[in-house]
Amino acid sequence: MQNHAMRFVKDESGATAIEYGLIAALIAVGIIAAARGLGSQISATFNTITSTMSSA
């Protein structure tokens, strides 16, 4: 029984998968934040163009 417990403690394959999952989640959060920032800038630009063309 102690042999099984020691093997379980030394097994790091699950930890590696969790680390990759955390890295993927952080990258996804970064992409979402960048997309939100760019989206608002693009929306403001199109609103400016629309108002300029409407008043011309």
MMTF fields as JSON, N, C-alpha, C and O atoms, coordinates in Angstrom:
{
  "mmtfVersion": "1.0.0",
  "mmtfProducer": "UNKNOWN",
  "numBonds": 223,
  "numAtoms": 224,
  "numGroups": 56,
  "numChains": 1,
  "numModels": 1,
  "chainsPerModel": [1],
  "groupsPerChain": [56],
  "chainIdList": ["A"],
  "bondAtomList": [4, 2, 8, 6, 12, 10, 16, 14, 20, 18, 24, 22, 28, 26, 32, 30, 36, 34, 40, 38, 44, 42, 48, 46, 52, 50, 56, 54, 60, 58, 64, 62, 68, 66, 72, 70, 76, 74, 80, 78, 84, 82, 88, 86, 92, 90, 96, 94, 100, 98, 104, 102, 108, 106, 112, 110, 116, 114, 120, 118, 124, 122, 128, 126, 132, 130, 136, 134, 140, 138, 144, 142, 148, 146, 152, 150, 156, 154, 160, 158, 164, 162, 168, 166, 172, 170, 176, 174, 180, 178, 184, 182, 188, 186, 192, 190, 196, 194, 200, 198, 204, 202, 208, 206, 212, 210, 216, 214, 220, 218],
  "bondOrderList": [1, 1, 1, 1, 1, 1, 1, 1, 1, 1, 1, 1, 1, 1, 1, 1, 1, 1, 1, 1, 1, 1, 1, 1, 1, 1, 1, 1, 1, 1, 1, 1, 1, 1, 1, 1, 1, 1, 1, 1, 1, 1, 1, 1, 1, 1, 1, 1, 1, 1, 1, 1, 1, 1, 1],
  "groupList": [{"groupName": "MET", "atomNameList": ["N", "CA", "C", "O"], "elementList": ["N", "C", "C", "O"], "formalChargeList": [0, 0, 0, 0], "bondAtomList": [1, 0, 2, 1, 3, 2], "bondOrderList": [1, 1, 2], "singleLetterCode": "M", "chemCompType": "L-PEPTIDE LINKING"}, {"groupName": "GLN", "atomNameList": ["N", "CA", "C", "O"], "elementList": ["N", "C", "C", "O"], "formalChargeList": [0, 0, 0, 0], "bondAtomList": [1, 0, 2, 1, 3, 2], "bondOrderList": [1, 1, 2], "singleLetterCode": "Q", "chemCompType": "L-PEPTIDE LINKING"}, {"groupName": "ASN", "atomNameList": ["N", "CA", "C", "O"], "elementList": ["N", "C", "C", "O"], "formalChargeList": [0, 0, 0, 0], "bondAtomList": [1, 0, 2, 1, 3, 2], "bondOrderList": [1, 1, 2], "singleLetterCode": "N", "chemCompType": "L-PEPTIDE LINKING"}, {"groupName": "HIS", "atomNameList": ["N", "CA", "C", "O"], "elementList": ["N", "C", "C", "O"], "formalChargeList": [0, 0, 0, 0], "bondAtomList": [1, 0, 2, 1, 3, 2], "bondOrderList": [1, 1, 2], "singleLetterCode": "H", "chemCompType": "L-PEPTIDE LINKING"}, {"groupName": "ALA", "atomNameList": ["N", "CA", "C", "O"], "elementList": ["N", "C", "C", "O"], "formalChargeList": [0, 0, 0, 0], "bondAtomList": [1, 0, 2, 1, 3, 2], "bondOrderList": [1, 1, 2], "singleLetterCode": "A", "chemCompType": "L-PEPTIDE LINKING"}, {"groupName": "ARG", "atomNameList": ["N", "CA", "C", "O"], "elementList": ["N", "C", "C", "O"], "formalChargeList": [0, 0, 0, 0], "bondAtomList": [1, 0, 2, 1, 3, 2], "bondOrderList": [1, 1, 2], "singleLetterCode": "R", "chemCompType": "L-PEPTIDE LINKING"}, {"groupName": "PHE", "atomNameList": ["N", "CA", "C", "O"], "elementList": ["N", "C", "C", "O"], "formalChargeList": [0, 0, 0, 0], "bondAtomList": [1, 0, 2, 1, 3, 2], "bondOrderList": [1, 1, 2], "singleLetterCode": "F", "chemCompType": "L-PEPTIDE LINKING"}, {"groupName": "VAL", "atomNameList": ["N", "CA", "C", "O"], "elementList": ["N", "C", "C", "O"], "formalChargeList": [0, 0, 0, 0], "bondAtomList": [1, 0, 2, 1, 3, 2], "bondOrderList": [1, 1, 2], "singleLetterCode": "V", "chemCompType": "L-PEPTIDE LINKING"}, {"groupName": "LYS", "atomNameList": ["N", "CA", "C", "O"], "elementList": ["N", "C", "C", "O"], "formalChargeList": [0, 0, 0, 0], "bondAtomList": [1, 0, 2, 1, 3, 2], "bondOrderList": [1, 1, 2], "singleLetterCode": "K", "chemCompType": "L-PEPTIDE LINKING"}, {"groupName": "ASP", "atomNameList": ["N", "CA", "C", "O"], "elementList": ["N", "C", "C", "O"], "formalChargeList": [0, 0, 0, 0], "bondAtomList": [1, 0, 2, 1, 3, 2], "bondOrderList": [1, 1, 2], "singleLetterCode": "D", "chemCompType": "L-PEPTIDE LINKING"}, {"groupName": "GLU", "atomNameList": ["N", "CA", "C", "O"], "elementList": ["N", "C", "C", "O"], "formalChargeList": [0, 0, 0, 0], "bondAtomList": [1, 0, 2, 1, 3, 2], "bondOrderList": [1, 1, 2], "singleLetterCode": "E", "chemCompType": "L-PEPTIDE LINKING"}, {"groupName": "SER", "atomNameList": ["N", "CA", "C", "O"], "elementList": ["N", "C", "C", "O"], "formalChargeList": [0, 0, 0, 0], "bondAtomList": [1, 0, 2, 1, 3, 2], "bondOrderList": [1, 1, 2], "singleLetterCode": "S", "chemCompType": "L-PEPTIDE LINKING"}, {"groupName": "GLY", "atomNameList": ["N", "CA", "C", "O"], "elementList": ["N", "C", "C", "O"], "formalChargeList": [0, 0, 0, 0], "bondAtomList": [1, 0, 2, 1, 3, 2], "bondOrderList": [1, 1, 2], "singleLetterCode": "G", "chemCompType": "PEPTIDE LINKING"}, {"groupName": "THR", "atomNameList": ["N", "CA", "C", "O"], "elementList": ["N", "C", "C", "O"], "formalChargeList": [0, 0, 0, 0], "bondAtomList": [1, 0, 2, 1, 3, 2], "bondOrderList": [1, 1, 2], "singleLetterCode": "T", "chemCompType": "L-PEPTIDE LINKING"}, {"groupName": "ILE", "atomNameList": ["N", "CA", "C", "O"], "elementList": ["N", "C", "C", "O"], "formalChargeList": [0, 0, 0, 0], "bondAtomList": [1, 0, 2, 1, 3, 2], "bondOrderList": [1, 1, 2], "singleLetterCode": "I", "chemCompType": "L-PEPTIDE LINKING"}, {"groupName": "TYR", "atomNameList": ["N", "CA", "C", "O"], "elementList": ["N", "C", "C", "O"], "formalChargeList": [0, 0, 0, 0], "bondAtomList": [1, 0, 2, 1, 3, 2], "bondOrderList": [1, 1, 2], "singleLetterCode": "Y", "chemCompType": "L-PEPTIDE LINKING"}, {"groupName": "LEU", "atomNameList": ["N", "CA", "C", "O"], "elementList": ["N", "C", "C", "O"], "formalChargeList": [0, 0, 0, 0], "bondAtomList": [1, 0, 2, 1, 3, 2], "bondOrderList": [1, 1, 2], "singleLetterCode": "L", "chemCompType": "L-PEPTIDE LINKING"}],
  "groupTypeList": [0, 1, 2, 3, 4, 0, 5, 6, 7, 8, 9, 10, 11, 12, 4, 13, 4, 14, 10, 15, 12, 16, 14, 4, 4, 16, 14, 4, 7, 12, 14, 14, 4, 4, 4, 5, 12, 16, 12, 11, 1, 14, 11, 4, 13, 6, 2, 13, 14, 13, 11, 13, 0, 11, 11, 4],
  "groupIdList": [1, 2, 3, 4, 5, 6, 7, 8, 9, 10, 11, 12, 13, 14, 15, 16, 17, 18, 19, 20, 21, 22, 23, 24, 25, 26, 27, 28, 29, 30, 31, 32, 33, 34, 35, 36, 37, 38, 39, 40, 41, 42, 43, 44, 45, 46, 47, 48, 49, 50, 51, 52, 53, 54, 55, 56],
  "secStructList": [7, 2, 2, 2, 2, 2, 2, 2, 2, 2, 7, 7, 2, 2, 2, 2, 2, 2, 2, 2, 2, 2, 2, 2, 2, 2, 2, 2, 2, 2, 2, 2, 2, 2, 2, 2, 2, 2, 2, 2, 2, 2, 2, 2, 2, 2, 2, 2, 2, 2, 2, 2, 2, 2, 2, 7],
  "xCoordList": [0.816, 0.0, 0.861, 0.541, 1.936, 2.823, 3.464, 3.722, 3.724, 4.314, 3.369, 3.822, 2.071, 1.086, 1.028, 0.922, 1.095, 1.048, 2.284, 2.16, 3.438, 4.667, 4.642, 5.074, 4.134, 4.023, 3.063, 3.32, 1.97, 0.989, 1.587, 1.33, 2.376, 2.995, 4.035, 4.151, 4.783, 5.841, 5.332, 6.063, 4.101, 3.541, 3.247, 2.46, 3.885, 3.721, 3.0, 2.93, 2.468, 1.824, 0.559, 0.27, -0.192, -1.387, -1.049, -1.767, 0.033, 0.454, 0.831, 0.56, 1.451, 1.826, 0.583, 0.541, -0.412, -1.65, -2.349, -2.9, -2.328, -2.939, -2.179, -2.792, -0.865, -0.062, -0.378, -0.533, -0.475, -0.826, -2.225, -2.458, -3.143, -4.495, -4.498, -5.204, -3.715, -3.622, -2.997, -3.44, -1.976, -1.342, -2.336, -2.418, -3.093, -4.092, -5.167, -5.62, -5.575, -6.589, -6.064, -6.796, -4.811, -4.222, -4.1, -4.335, -3.738, -3.651, -5.03, -5.172, -6.057, -7.425, -7.894, -8.544, -7.574, -7.955, -7.259, -7.87, -6.012, -5.285, -5.888, -5.997, -6.274, -6.889, -8.228, -8.544, -9.014, -10.315, -10.142, -10.871, -9.197, -8.955, -8.519, -8.984, -7.639, -7.185, -8.325, -8.441, -9.163, -10.282, -11.289, -11.844, -11.523, -12.445, -11.889, -12.632, -10.616, -9.996, -10.031, -10.373, -9.683, -9.713, -11.139, -11.387, -12.071, -13.466, -14.022, -14.736, -13.711, -14.218, -13.554, -14.205, -12.277, -11.584, -12.144, -12.355, -12.382, -12.933, -14.346, -14.712, -15.135, -16.496, -16.475, -17.267, -15.598, -15.486, -15.071, -15.582, -14.166, -13.717, -14.867, -15.054, -15.638, -16.765, -17.855, -18.507, -18.05, -19.028, -18.59, -19.414, -17.309, -16.779, -16.952, -17.358, -16.645, -16.792, -18.257, -18.569, -19.151, -20.576, -21.088, -21.809, -20.723, -21.198, -20.602, -21.271, -19.355, -18.725, -19.403, -19.636, -19.72, -20.373, -21.824, -22.333, -22.48, -23.863, -23.956, -24.909, -22.992, -23.026, -22.466, -22.592, -21.857, -21.258, -22.294, -21.952],
  "yCoordList": [-1.191, 0.0, 1.257, 2.237, 1.223, 2.375, 2.618, 3.764, 1.54, 1.667, 2.447, 3.296, 2.168, 2.876, 4.356, 5.22, 4.642, 6.03, 6.798, 7.947, 6.205, 6.874, 7.126, 8.179, 6.156, 6.35, 7.491, 8.277, 7.59, 8.651, 10.014, 10.979, 10.105, 11.373, 11.816, 13.007, 10.874, 11.199, 11.425, 11.968, 11.024, 11.163, 12.636, 13.268, 13.178, 14.584, 14.787, 15.918, 13.748, 13.903, 14.739, 15.505, 14.624, 15.44, 16.899, 17.786, 17.152, 18.531, 19.242, 20.433, 18.521, 19.114, 19.498, 20.576, 18.653, 18.954, 20.17, 20.999, 20.274, 21.43, 22.705, 23.748, 22.63, 23.808, 24.266, 25.464, 23.338, 23.703, 24.309, 25.243, 23.798, 24.351, 25.774, 26.633, 26.027, 27.381, 28.355, 29.498, 27.907, 28.765, 29.094, 30.243, 28.1, 28.333, 29.305, 30.155, 29.186, 30.093, 31.526, 32.466, 31.702, 33.051, 33.662, 34.858, 32.861, 33.357, 33.768, 34.795, 32.964, 33.295, 34.598, 35.409, 34.805, 36.055, 37.247, 38.301, 37.088, 38.155, 38.474, 39.642, 37.453, 37.664, 38.366, 39.267, 37.963, 38.601, 40.067, 40.923, 40.362, 41.752, 42.592, 43.72, 42.06, 42.8, 43.012, 44.09, 42.009, 42.13, 43.17, 43.915, 43.222, 44.235, 45.637, 46.543, 45.824, 47.127, 47.552, 48.694, 46.645, 46.965, 47.182, 48.043, 46.411, 46.543, 47.913, 48.492, 48.437, 49.762, 50.85, 51.833, 50.696, 51.673, 51.664, 52.722, 50.483, 50.377, 50.94, 51.623, 50.665, 51.206, 52.728, 53.371, 53.303, 54.763, 55.344, 56.388, 54.693, 55.163, 55.152, 56.117, 54.063, 53.987, 55.003, 55.548, 55.254, 56.272, 57.653, 58.441, 57.946, 59.226, 59.354, 60.404, 58.295, 58.314, 58.499, 59.256, 57.804, 57.901, 59.311, 59.859, 59.902, 61.263, 62.277, 63.239, 62.074, 62.984, 62.889, 63.911, 61.7, 61.517, 62.007, 62.479, 61.901, 62.364, 63.879, 64.41, 64.571, 66.024, 66.641, 67.847, 65.83, 66.346, 66.574, 67.002],
  "zCoordList": [0.0, 0.0, 0.0, -0.673, 0.745, 0.811, -0.552, -0.921, -1.305, -2.638, -3.56, -4.327, -3.495, -4.313, -3.93, -4.8, -2.652, -2.189, -2.664, -3.087, -2.606, -3.038, -4.554, -5.022, -5.307, -6.756, -7.073, -7.985, -6.337, -6.542, -6.233, -6.953, -5.179, -4.785, -5.823, -6.109, -6.38, -7.334, -8.756, -9.584, -9.059, -10.408, -10.694, -9.989, -11.735, -12.075, -13.402, -13.882, -14.004, -15.307, -15.209, -16.128, -14.149, -13.974, -13.744, -14.205, -13.038, -12.768, -14.064, -14.224, -14.981, -16.26, -17.047, -17.638, -17.065, -17.777, -17.17, -17.895, -15.865, -15.2, -15.549, -15.777, -15.592, -15.948, -17.368, -17.608, -18.303, -19.674, -19.734, -20.5, -18.948, -18.905, -18.376, -18.904, -17.339, -16.79, -17.78, -17.897, -18.486, -19.498, -20.603, -21.038, -21.063, -22.106, -21.626, -22.393, -20.373, -19.829, -19.759, -20.07, -19.356, -19.301, -20.694, -20.867, -21.674, -23.047, -23.541, -24.204, -23.219, -23.633, -22.999, -23.659, -21.736, -21.068, -21.733, -21.908, -22.097, -22.789, -24.15, -24.524, -24.882, -26.191, -26.048, -26.825, -25.064, -24.838, -24.467, -24.969, -23.603, -23.205, -24.402, -24.568, -25.23, -26.41, -27.396, -27.98, -27.589, -28.519, -28.042, -28.849, -26.743, -26.206, -26.423, -26.8, -26.194, -26.396, -27.851, -28.161, -28.742, -30.165, -30.646, -31.491, -30.117, -30.528, -30.214, -31.033, -29.055, -28.693, -29.527, -29.881, -29.847, -30.69, -32.109, -32.703, -32.647, -33.997, -34.038, -34.995, -33.021, -32.953, -32.914, -33.602, -32.135, -32.062, -33.406, -33.813, -34.089, -35.402, -36.404, -37.145, -36.432, -37.36, -37.004, -37.895, -35.738, -35.331, -35.805, -36.267, -35.693, -36.178, -37.688, -38.185, -38.407, -39.862, -40.253, -41.172, -39.553, -39.855, -39.617, -40.451, -38.489, -38.198, -39.16, -39.538, -39.558, -40.525, -41.878, -42.524, -42.312, -43.604, -43.576, -44.592, -42.446, -42.327, -42.407, -42.977, -41.852, -41.834, -43.129, -43.342, -43.98, -45.235, -46.314, -47.417]
}
